[in-house]
Amino acid sequence: MGYAYLFKKESELSYNMASKDSVPYLYIPDLRYAGIEHFFATRKAAGHHSIPFSLREKFVMVKQVHGDNILVMDKPLEDVSVFIKDVTQKPCDAIITNQENIGIGVVTADCLPVLLYDPTRSVIAAIHAGWRGTLQQILPKVVCQMVSVFRCKVEDIIAGMGPSIGPCCYTVGKAVTEPLKSVNPEWEKYLTPSEDGKAKLDLTSLNIRQIEDAGILGKNIFSVRLCTACNEGLFFSYRRDGVGTGRMISGILMTGDE
């Protein structure tokens, strides 16, 4: 049985499952109510076939490197296909845009996919937050870019957090715990000591805290809260399956007919 780990409020657990062309995906109703198309794919599809958008040929992804570089798309694209081909090898772990009819996304297999949307300024973002990117504060840096480049107000931003490995399964060693202790004075809230001096990391809650500290309102943060390692039938998991496992796409799109 899959494991959904529970935390501070029921709204954080809000997600539904839908399907397109017989391919199931998850979505967060509160993001959909805000008028934004988005999805968190499952393992039951491969590559771009798991994108439930009609604009698959206009879907931007980058080369994820577990860092904090951000691709900002703030101008119309002259040639979408050429741009997409060029940025495929661009080392980034987040994308922000205010362009309509351009999908953006990230791939994960235990790391946390995060989708942001400012309905007032019409800006979207997709972020890949593994433990390395999280320690580098990638989410707060994306929020900062949304404010500085697109003039977003943090209180308007809505955050959707997809499935990731949960604290039930995410055992980490000193390579993670020591840097976390040095950058977060409240590290004990996100690490539960386990055997051999290791600890269980709550990656989702740590990222929620980071964007709350960046100014995003708790009522605007929604999380799937499903563990990728526990739910083998739904998700790929690097920790569970090893190097050869697949990746799941998460994406977000603003259409021009809102």
Backbone torsions as a table, in degrees:
resi	resn	phi	psi	omega
1	MET	NA	138.0	178.3
2	GLY	-69.1	155.6	-175.7
3	TYR	-114.9	123.0	173.9
4	ALA	-108.7	114.0	-175.0
5	TYR	-87.8	135.4	-169.5
6	LEU	-104.0	141.9	179.4
7	PHE	-136.3	-136.6	-157.8
8	LYS	-73.4	-29.5	-176.1
9	LYS	-150.0	149.7	-175.0
10	GLU	-63.4	-31.6	-177.5
11	SER	-63.4	-24.3	178.7
12	GLU	-68.7	-16.8	-175.7
13	LEU	-98.6	12.3	-171.1
14	SER	-80.7	111.7	172.6
15	TYR	-154.5	157.2	174.7
16	ASN	-131.3	164.5	174.8
17	MET	-115.4	139.0	177.0
18	ALA	-136.5	-179.4	176.8
19	SER	-147.0	151.4	175.2
20	LYS	-138.7	128.0	-175.2
21	ASP	54.4	39.8	178.2
22	SER	66.8	14.9	178.7
23	VAL	-106.8	116.2	-178.1
24	PRO	-77.4	146.2	174.7
25	TYR	-148.3	162.5	177.7
26	LEU	-102.5	152.3	172.3
27	TYR	-147.4	162.1	-180.0
28	ILE	-105.9	114.8	-175.5
29	PRO	-53.5	-38.4	-177.5
30	ASP	-64.9	-31.2	173.9
31	LEU	-71.7	-39.8	179.3
32	ARG	-66.1	-39.8	177.7
33	TYR	-61.4	-30.7	179.1
34	ALA	-74.9	-5.2	174.7
35	GLY	93.6	24.2	-176.2
36	ILE	-119.2	135.7	175.0
37	GLU	-82.5	135.4	-180.0
38	HIS	-162.7	167.0	178.9
39	PHE	-163.0	155.6	168.4
40	PHE	-124.3	108.0	-174.6
41	ALA	-71.4	158.6	174.4
42	THR	-102.8	-176.7	179.9
43	ARG	-79.4	-1.5	-174.0
44	LYS	-85.6	17.2	175.9
45	ALA	-147.8	164.1	-178.4
46	ALA	-129.9	139.0	174.1
47	GLY	57.0	-145.0	-176.5
48	HIS	-67.9	-12.1	176.8
49	HIS	-69.8	-14.7	178.4
50	SER	-90.2	4.1	179.6
51	ILE	-91.2	110.2	-177.0
52	PRO	-85.2	39.1	175.9
53	PHE	-112.7	150.9	175.6
54	SER	-75.5	-16.9	-176.6
55	LEU	-99.5	50.5	-178.8
56	ARG	-61.5	-32.1	-179.1
57	GLU	-75.2	-6.0	177.8
58	LYS	-120.5	47.7	-177.7
59	PHE	-116.8	118.8	-172.7
60	VAL	-99.1	127.8	170.4
61	MET	-135.2	159.9	-175.9
62	VAL	-124.6	178.7	177.4
63	LYS	-86.7	106.9	-176.2
64	GLN	-79.3	133.3	-174.4
65	VAL	-130.7	14.3	-179.2
66	HIS	60.9	40.5	178.9
67	GLY	-119.0	-153.0	-179.1
68	ASP	-129.8	18.7	175.9
69	ASN	-73.8	144.3	-175.0
70	ILE	-126.6	128.3	173.6
71	LEU	-89.3	120.5	179.4
72	VAL	-107.3	121.9	178.6
73	MET	-114.0	95.9	-175.1
74	ASP	-116.8	11.5	179.2
75	LYS	-135.4	153.1	176.4
76	PRO	-58.7	145.6	-179.5
77	LEU	-92.0	127.7	-179.8
78	GLU	-69.4	-42.6	178.7
79	ASP	-136.1	101.1	-173.8
80	VAL	-61.6	-44.6	-176.5
81	SER	-63.4	-40.2	178.6
82	VAL	-67.1	-42.6	179.5
83	PHE	-61.6	-45.9	-179.2
84	ILE	-61.2	-42.2	178.5
85	LYS	-63.3	-40.8	-178.0
86	ASP	-66.7	-42.7	-173.5
87	VAL	-83.0	-8.2	179.1
88	THR	-56.3	-32.2	179.9
89	GLN	-104.0	13.4	178.0
90	LYS	-82.5	121.5	-176.6
91	PRO	-72.8	101.6	179.2
92	CYS	-147.3	162.0	175.8
93	ASP	-129.4	14.2	175.9
94	ALA	-157.6	151.6	178.4
95	ILE	-134.2	136.7	175.3
96	ILE	-128.3	138.8	175.9
97	THR	-153.4	156.6	171.2
98	ASN	-116.6	13.7	-177.2
99	GLN	-88.4	133.7	179.6
100	GLU	-80.4	154.1	175.5
101	ASN	60.7	28.4	172.1
102	ILE	-126.5	114.8	177.9
103	GLY	-82.4	147.1	175.9
104	ILE	-131.1	148.8	-177.6
105	GLY	-163.0	172.3	178.1
106	VAL	-135.0	163.6	175.5
107	VAL	-116.9	145.9	-178.9
108	THR	-146.2	161.1	172.4
109	ALA	-153.1	47.5	179.1
110	ASP	141.4	-36.9	176.6
111	CYS	-64.0	166.7	-174.9
112	LEU	-94.2	119.5	171.3
113	PRO	-87.7	131.9	-178.9
114	VAL	-126.7	133.7	177.4
115	LEU	-118.4	129.5	180.0
116	LEU	-117.6	148.7	179.8
117	TYR	-148.5	128.1	171.9
118	ASP	-109.6	102.4	-177.7
119	PRO	-69.6	-19.1	179.6
120	THR	-77.3	-45.9	-179.4
121	ARG	-96.4	-2.5	-178.5
122	SER	54.7	62.9	179.7
123	VAL	-130.7	138.6	177.4
124	ILE	-126.9	159.3	177.6
125	ALA	-148.4	149.0	174.5
126	ALA	-129.4	131.3	-172.8
127	ILE	-131.8	138.5	172.2
128	HIS	-104.0	112.3	-175.1
129	ALA	-119.4	91.0	168.6
130	GLY	-87.6	-173.4	-178.0
131	TRP	-66.1	-33.9	179.5
132	ARG	-67.4	-48.1	178.6
133	GLY	-63.8	-35.9	178.9
134	THR	-64.6	-43.7	178.1
135	LEU	-65.0	-25.2	176.5
136	GLN	-88.6	5.6	175.3
137	GLN	63.3	41.1	-175.8
138	ILE	-61.7	-38.6	-179.4
139	LEU	-64.9	-49.9	176.1
140	PRO	-59.1	-32.7	178.6
141	LYS	-68.7	-36.1	175.5
142	VAL	-65.6	-44.5	177.4
143	VAL	-58.7	-42.7	178.8
144	CYS	-60.7	-42.0	178.3
145	GLN	-66.5	-37.9	177.6
146	MET	-62.0	-36.9	179.4
147	VAL	-73.7	-47.1	-173.0
148	SER	-77.0	-37.9	-176.7
149	VAL	-88.2	-41.2	-172.8
150	PHE	-108.8	1.6	178.2
151	ARG	60.8	33.1	175.0
152	CYS	-70.5	154.5	170.3
153	LYS	-106.0	131.1	-173.7
154	VAL	-58.6	-31.4	-178.1
155	GLU	-70.7	-11.6	178.4
156	ASP	-93.3	-14.2	-173.0
157	ILE	-78.5	133.5	176.6
158	ILE	-108.5	135.9	-177.6
159	ALA	-118.4	132.8	174.2
160	GLY	-120.4	122.3	-177.9
161	MET	-109.8	126.3	-175.1
162	GLY	-87.0	-171.3	179.9
163	PRO	-68.1	141.8	176.5
164	SER	-151.7	172.9	177.1
165	ILE	-66.0	134.4	-176.0
166	GLY	-93.3	169.7	178.7
167	PRO	-64.1	-14.4	175.4
168	CYS	-66.9	-28.7	-171.6
169	CYS	-123.9	-8.6	-170.1
170	TYR	-97.1	84.6	176.8
171	THR	-88.0	127.7	-178.6
172	VAL	-127.2	157.5	180.0
173	GLY	-106.3	-162.7	-174.7
174	LYS	-64.7	-25.1	178.1
175	ALA	-59.8	-25.2	178.2
176	VAL	-103.3	-45.7	-172.6
177	THR	-66.8	-39.9	-177.7
178	GLU	-66.9	-47.5	175.4
179	PRO	-60.8	-37.7	180.0
180	LEU	-64.3	-42.7	178.9
181	LYS	-61.5	-33.6	-176.5
182	SER	-77.3	-24.7	-176.3
183	VAL	-105.9	-13.9	-176.6
184	ASN	-131.5	108.2	-178.4
185	PRO	-64.6	-16.8	179.3
186	GLU	-105.8	31.7	-174.8
187	TRP	-57.9	-27.4	-177.5
188	GLU	-63.4	-20.7	179.1
189	LYS	-72.2	-19.7	-172.9
190	TYR	-116.1	-4.1	178.4
191	LEU	-123.5	127.2	175.1
192	THR	-112.5	114.7	-176.7
193	PRO	-56.3	139.4	176.2
194	SER	-129.2	-162.4	-175.0
195	GLU	-70.7	158.7	174.4
196	ASP	59.5	29.6	177.4
197	GLY	74.7	8.4	178.8
198	LYS	-91.9	-177.9	-178.1
199	ALA	-150.8	158.9	174.2
200	LYS	-94.2	126.0	-177.1
201	LEU	-101.2	132.3	173.9
202	ASP	-97.9	86.9	-174.1
203	LEU	-64.8	-40.9	-177.8
204	THR	-66.0	-47.5	-179.5
205	SER	-63.3	-35.1	177.8
206	LEU	-63.7	-41.7	178.3
207	ASN	-70.9	-34.3	174.8
208	ILE	-61.1	-44.5	179.4
209	ARG	-62.1	-40.0	-178.5
210	GLN	-63.2	-42.3	-178.5
211	ILE	-79.3	-24.9	171.0
212	GLU	-65.7	-41.6	176.5
213	ASP	-63.8	-27.8	178.2
214	ALA	-79.7	-7.8	174.7
215	GLY	114.6	-7.6	178.3
216	ILE	-70.0	133.3	-175.9
217	LEU	-71.5	138.9	179.3
218	GLY	-55.7	-34.8	-179.1
219	LYS	-69.5	-13.9	-179.6
220	ASN	-101.7	11.3	-179.1
221	ILE	-111.6	124.2	-177.8
222	PHE	-129.3	138.1	-174.3
223	SER	-133.4	137.0	176.3
224	VAL	-64.0	-42.2	177.3
225	ARG	58.1	42.9	171.1
226	LEU	-113.3	135.7	-179.0
227	CYS	-84.3	123.9	-179.5
228	THR	-66.6	-33.3	-179.0
229	ALA	-72.7	-36.1	-179.9
230	CYS	-73.5	-38.7	-171.5
231	ASN	-94.2	71.9	-174.1
232	GLU	-63.1	-33.1	-179.3
233	GLY	-70.0	-21.8	-177.0
234	LEU	-103.7	-35.8	-167.9
235	PHE	-129.9	150.7	166.5
236	PHE	-75.3	153.5	177.4
237	SER	-148.1	120.5	178.0
238	TYR	-64.7	-43.2	-179.8
239	ARG	-64.3	-36.9	-177.0
240	ARG	-81.2	-42.6	-169.1
241	ASP	-104.6	-16.9	178.8
242	GLY	93.2	-171.6	-171.0
243	VAL	-58.9	-35.6	-174.2
244	GLY	-80.5	4.9	-177.0
245	THR	-68.8	161.4	179.6
246	GLY	-81.6	-175.7	179.2
247	ARG	-129.7	149.1	178.9
248	MET	-110.9	138.0	-179.7
249	ILE	-91.4	137.5	168.8
250	SER	-121.4	138.0	-175.4
251	GLY	-149.7	166.6	-177.6
252	ILE	-147.5	148.6	-172.5
253	LEU	-151.7	135.8	169.8
254	MET	-105.2	125.5	175.4
255	THR	-95.3	158.2	-176.0
256	GLY	-84.2	4.4	-176.5
257	ASP	-109.3	20.4	179.8
258	GLU	-70.9	NA	NA
